[in-house]
Amino acid sequence: LVIHFLHAYANPVHEQQAAQIAQQMWPNDYVSVSSEILREVREFERGSTAAVNAFVQPVLARYLKRLGQRLKDAGNDHQLLVMQGNGGILNASAAERQPVQTVMSGPAAGAVAAAHIGRQAGFENLIACDMGGTSFDVSLILGGTPALSAEKDLAYGVPVHVPMVDIHTIGAGGGSIARVDAAGLLRVGPESAGAEPGPVCYGRGGAKPTVTDANLMLGRVEPSGFAGVSQAHGTEVVAAALGSAIGDPLALDAVGAAAAVLAVAGNQLASAIRLVSVEKGHDPRDFTLFAFGGAGPLHAVELARELGIPRVLVPRFPGITSALGCLLSNLRHDDVHSLWRALSEVDAGEADKIFDDQAARGTQALESYAVPVTGVEVIHEADLMYRGQSHVFRVRVDSPGFDADRVATSFAERYAERFEIILPDMKPVLASLRTTVIGTRQGVDLSLFGESEVAASAGERSRPVYFDGQWLETPLLQRDTLTNGLVVTGPAIVEQPDTTCVIDPGAVATVDDAGNLVIEVGGDN
């Protein structure tokens, strides 16, 4: 049941009374009240968000209850925590009440891990790229913190307005299918071969060539390296599939077809990165590319060179980085209150009262989670826009007490940074006041993933790998043999169970103290 009144963002009392009446008439756990989920003025987006919450709630609640019971039966008495899309975590009972808070939580966990690992490695401005089998997720890390967005459109144009990490996703992954369309143009994705039947090289009946098949054809991966694949095909079968689907229509041999597939895929990946960087006023050359996921490190150096990014950071275990992000995340509660009033008309006392109430609710929510924390941080922010425009910018409210002049100055600076223009005669409108309460959990020591006990032995194995139109004999290194401080000059292939990392010719990789690969890409970037 969804209870959604037009002006509940301003006064939620009537929605709350309706919820009480509904519970008396029809007692159940699945009543979604729009003002409790999103206290913002736009009624369509608020109602849509509440409807998504109601749709997902029974399924997720039953799942979490079963999971919690199984953990207890196994002797685990710890609190079950659930990842949120905003980069924080909450306990299972809170997730059962508001499952919409978990939208995009998987990619958000990856962004949290990227920010944490990047800070420890000395890089606070990152472009985090998670490439798996079906998708490519990109997020921006600024000053060691993932950028947030207040809205997300699901399939079929369903808007969800809850705070979440700003992630742009395209259908480009290792399983993305390559084809030549009716106009004779090479396309890669968004269709995916998935895990079943998977790429042609998996030997599970897949007949359509994919990005993974192209990588195998060019020597970047080998059949024996696929986890969970017992009867992988070699280059002969893959060459036949590439030839019939791509090579014959475009008059290319199998190697040329594979190179073309990776070129098109790489262009799509670069375009996705430009959407979260260049189009938002950020120069990629000022960032480090953080590459993870099963396929991310395969394409990272070429991608960085394409965009002028000077270096790549590959974590110790790229394939499980998002899972690590769940362990690194802190408790978090977000609260928003819409005003939509000229900033000059906002009473400072009223704003302070709203902030205080939000902070109290957030602190109470964190206490109800019953999870130990080492500290609590309260962050106040304001959403502003110029009257008649649609560009909303969020600024921190750090001064003791709400100061409209300081808020206006911060907003003007953000606006000028984004659009390179100052509008002194325009009057800002205060759209919303936001408060985030963060409970910091005990940290995870990433040095546990660092130094290997086995000495490195570069060059024991090698194979031909195709780079820029030529085959080069390329050393094959095992990730768990790379000791801290080791320097690897490209070309080289670094293999491990969860991914393969390609170090292109001209690039230089160094293993840092946490076991990360820091790759200076060099070349014509």
N, C-alpha and C positions, 0 to 999 in steps of 0.2 A: 504494500500500500504506500502510495506517495501522497504526501500532504504538501500542497504548494499554493500559497496565496500571493497575490500580486505585490503587495507592499510589505511582505514579511521581513524584508531586509531592514526596514526602518523600525518595525515593531513586531517582534515574533510572537507576542502573547497569544494571538488568535490561532496561529498554527499549533502552538503548544497545547491550547485548550482542545483543539480538534483532535490532536494525537491522543490526549487523555480519554476523550469520548470514544474514539475508535478502539483503544485498548480495552475499554470496558465492554464494548459491544462485541469485539472480536479479539480476544487475547492472543497475541503472537509476538514473536521476536522481530518481525520483518515490517516495521513501519519506518519509512524514510521521511524526515521533516526537512524541507528545503533550507530553512534558515539555520538549522543545526549543521548542515553540510557546507553551505555557501551563503554567507550573509552579504551578498552583492546585489546591486540594483537591477541588473539585466535579467528580466524574469524568464526569458526563453532559455538562456544558458543555465540559470539556476534550476529551472524545472528539468532541463535535459540532464544535468549532472545528478539531480536527485533520482531521476528515472533510471539512469545507468546504475546508480547505487542499489536501487531496489531490484533491478534485473539480476545483478551479480550476487547480491547478498545471500540468498538461500544456498546457492552452490558453494560459495567460499566458506560460509559459516559451517556447513556440514563437513566440508573438507578439513577445516581447522580443528573442529571438535574431534574428528576421527584421528587426525594426526596427533593432537594433544593426548588423547587416550592411549594411543600406541606408544608414545614416548613414556608415559607414566607406567604402562605395563612393562616396559623395558627397564624400569628403574631410574628413569631420568626425571627428577623433580624440579628441574630448572624452568624458569619462565619461558614460554614459547614466544619468540619475537618475530615480527613480520616486517619486511621491507616496504617502504613507501616510495611513491614516485617523486617526492620532494628531496630525496636523499637521506631521510631519517628513517627511524624504525619506531614501531609501536607494538604493544602487546597484542596477543591473539584476540582477546575479547573486544578491544577497541577496533581491530580490523574487521571483526564480525559485524560491528555496528556500522562502520563506514568503509566498506571494501573499495569504494571508488578512490580512496586515498592510495591504493596500490597500483593504479594505472601507470604503466611504464616503469614499474619498480625494478625490473631486471636490468634494463639499460641504465637506470639511475644508479644502481649499485656499481656498475662499471665505472661511471663517472666519479663516484666517491672514491673508489680505489685508485683511479688515475690521479686524482687530486692529492691523495695521501702519499702515494708512491712518488709522485712528482716533487712534492715538497721535500721529502726526505732526500731525494736525489739532487735538489738544488734548482728545480725548474718549477716556477709557480704559474707560468702562462703556458697552457697546453691546449692542443687540439686532440681530443681523445677519439680514437677510431676503433670501433669494435666490429670486426668482420667475421661472420660465422658462415653457416651453410646457406642461409637464405637472405640475410639482410646485412646492411652496412649502417651502423648507428654512429652519428657524429655529435659530439658535444664540446662546448667551449669551457675551459677552466681559466678563470681570471683571478690573479692574485691568490692562487691556491684554493679557490672556491668555485664549484660548478655554477654556471649561469642558470638562472631559473626562469620559467615561463609560467604565466597564470592560466594558460588555456591549451587545450589539445583537441583536435578534431579526430574522432575515431572514424571507422569506415562509414559510408553513407551519410557523411556530413553531420554526425552527432557530436556536438561540442561538449567537452568536459572541462569545467573551470575549477580546478583545484591546483594549488602550487605544485609544480613538478620541475625536475631538471629539464632544461631546454635541449631537447634531443631531436635531431633531424634524421629520419630513416628513409632509405631507399631499398628497393628490391635488388640488391647486388651482393651476392655471396659466393662461396665456393661451389654451391650447387646450382647457380643461375645458369639457365639454358641459353646457348648461343644459337642463332638462326639467321637466315637471310629472308627479309620480308618481301612482299609482292613488288615493292619498288626497287629491289636489288640492294637494299641497305642492310648492313650487318647490325643485328640487335643482340644485346646481352641482357637477360632478365626482362621483366621482373619474375617471369615464370621460373620455378625451381624444380629440380629433380628430387629435392628432399633427401631423406636418408634411405627411403625405400621407393623406387629401386636405386636412387642415387645416381651419381655420375657413371658414365660408361665404364671407367676404370675400376669401379667397385665390383664388377662382375656379378651384379644382382639383377640383370635384365634391363638395365637402363640403356637406351639406344640413342638418346639425344646428347650431343657434346655439351660440356659445361666448362666453367672457369677452371675447375679442378683438373679436368681432362687436358685443358690447354697448358696448365702448369706442368703436368706430367709429361706432355709431349716435348716440352722445352727443357726437361731435365731438372726442373726446380723441385719436384717431389718425386719419390719413387714408390712403386706399388707396395713394397714391404712396409712402408711407413704409415699406412692408414690404420688407425686404431679400430679394432672391432671388425676389420674386413679380412676374411680368411682366404678368399679366392680372387684377388685383384687381377685385373687384366694389365698386360704390358702395353708398350707403345704400338704394336701392330694393330690390335683391335681399336685402340684410340685413334690411330692415324686413319683407319678406314672410316670411322664415324665422323671425324673432322673433315675428311675429304669429301664425303658424300653430302654433308649438311652445309659446309662452309666453302671448302676448297673448290669443288666443281662449279658452283654458281659464280664464284669470284675469280676463277682462274688462278688459284693458289695451290701450292702443295700443302701437305699436312703441317709442316713447320710454319709456313707463311700464314696458314689459317689460324694456328694456335697463337702466333704473335699478334695477329689482327684482333683476335678475341680479347687478349689481355690489354691491347691498346684501347679498345672501345670500353672495356670494363674500367680501366684506369681513368679514362676521361670522365666517366660517370661518377667515380669516387671523388675526383677532384672537384667536380661541379657541386657535389654535396657539401664538401668542405667550404667552398666559396660561399655557400648559402649561410653558413653559421659564422663566417669570419668577414670576408670582404663586404658582403651586402649588409653587414651590421657595423661597418666602420672600423674593422680590425684588419691589420696587415698580417698575413700568415707568416711573413718573414720574422716577425717578433715572437713567434711561438715555437714550441717543440712539439713534434708529432708523437703522440703516445699511441702505440699500435698494439692491440691485443685481440683476443678471439682466435679461433683456430686458423683463420686465413689472413688476419691482419698483418702479421710480420712478413708474409710472403710478398706483399705489394708495397710495404711502407717506404722503402728507400726511393723507388721510382716515383711514388706519389709525392714524397717530400721534394724531390727535385723538380717535379712538374710545377709545384706551387711556390718554389723558392724558400721552403722551410729548411733551416740549416742543419737540424739534427733530428734523430729519431730516438725515442726511449722505448725499449721493449722490456716489459717486466719479466721476472724470473719464470712465472707460470702464466703465459698469456691466455691459455684456454680456460683457466678457472679464475680469472681476475674479477669477474662480476661476483662470483661466490665470495671471494675475499672481501669485496666491497660491503657485503652484508655484515661481515665480522667487524669491519672498521667503522660502520655507521653508528651515529649517536641517536639517542631518543630525540624526537622532534615533534612539536605541536605548532601549527600555524593558525592564526585567527585574522579575519578581515572584517572591516566595518565600512560600508559605503556611506559617503557624504554627498558627493557631487555638488559642491558649493565653491564659490569664488574663494580663493585662498585668503584674500583680504577680509572676508566676512567670517572666517573661522575663529571662534573664541578659543584662546589658548587653554583655558581651564577645561572646556569641553573636550578638547583633544587629549589633554593629559588624563582626564577621567576615562576616556575610551581606552587609552594605552594601559592604564592601571588595571582596568577590568579585564582586558585581553591577557595581560601578564598573569593575573590571578587565575584565570581559567586555564591558561597553559601550564602554570606551575602545578595546579591541582590535577590536571590530566597526567602529567609526568609522575606525580606522586602515586596516582592510582595504578600506574603500571607496575609498581613494586619492584623496580629494577635498580640496583645500586648504581650511583653515578658519583664521579669525582668532583663535579662542579655543575653549575647551572648558569647559562648565558641567556639574557633577554635582549632581543634585537627589535627596535622600532623602525618602521619604514612608512613612507607616504607615496602614493601613486598620484601623479599629477599630469596634466595636459593643458595645452592652450585652448581657450574657448574656440569652438568651430573646427578643431582638428581632431584626429583620431589616434595620434601617436601618444601613448601613455608611457611615462618613464617613472621608475621607482628609485627613490633616494633614501639614504639613511637619515634618521632623525637622532643625532647623537647628543645634541645639546641638552643640558638639564632643564627640562620643561620644554614645551612646544614653542618654537621660535619661528614665526611665519617668514620673517626676513631671511633667516638662514636657509629655511626650506626652499624659498623662492630662488635664492642664489645657487643652491645645489642643483635644482632643477634646470636653471638656465645653463649651467655648466655642462650638464649631461646632454641637453638639447644641442648646444653648440658643438660638443664633441661628436655627436652623431651626424648632424646635418651641416656643420661648419657655417652656421649663421646665428646671429644674435638678434632677438626680437624684443627690444626694450619696451616697446609700446603695447605688447601683448600681455594680457592678464592671465596668470595661471589659475586653473581650476583644481581643487583638491578632490580627487575621485574617491580615494579610499585610504584608510589607515590600517596598517598591518603590524602584527606582533608575532615574532617567532621566539619560542622558548626551547632551548636546546639543553638536554642533559648529557654531559660528556661521560662516556663509559671508559673503563680502563682500556688503554691502548694495546695494540698488537705489535710485538717486536718483529719487524720485517727482516731483521738480521738472521732470523731462523731460516730464511730462504737463501741465504748468501753463500758463503765459502763452501766449495765442494771439497771432498776429502781426496778425490782422485786427481792426480796431476794431469794437466792438459797435454795432449799429444797431437798437435795440428799436422795435417798432411798425410796421415796414415792411409786414408781412403780418399778417393776423388772420382769424379765422373764429369763428362762433358755437359755444360750448361749453356743455353743459348742466351747471349746478351747482345743487344743492339746489332743484330744482323750477323753475328758470328758465334761459333762454338768455342768456349774456353774451358780448358781442363780446370776443374774447380774443387778445392779441398772440401771434404765433408767433416764437420766437427760435431761432436755430441755435447749438448748443452751441459750435462752434468759433469763433464770433464774440464770445463772452463773455470779456471781459478780467478779470484779477484785480482784486478790489475792487468790481466792478460789483454794484449792488443791484437786484434785480428784485422788484417788488411784485405779488402775485397779484390777479386771475387772469392766468396766463401759461402757455404751453406751450413747453417747451424740447425741440427735436428734435435727434437725432443718429443716425448709421447704426445703432447697436446698441440704442437704446432711445428712449423718449419720457418726459419727466418732466413731471408735472402739478403746477403751483403753484396751489393753490386760492385763492379770494378770502380775503383776510385774512392770508395767509401771506407772509413776506418772505424771499427767498433772497439770499445773498451768495456771490460766487465767491471762494474763499480762494486762498492763494498756490500751492497744488498743483493748482488747477483744479477742486477739489471744490465742489459746491453745498451750502452750509450753510443749511438752511431752518428758520426759526423759524415754527412752524405756526400760532400765534395761534388765533383762533376760540374756540369753546366746548370747549376740551380739558380 
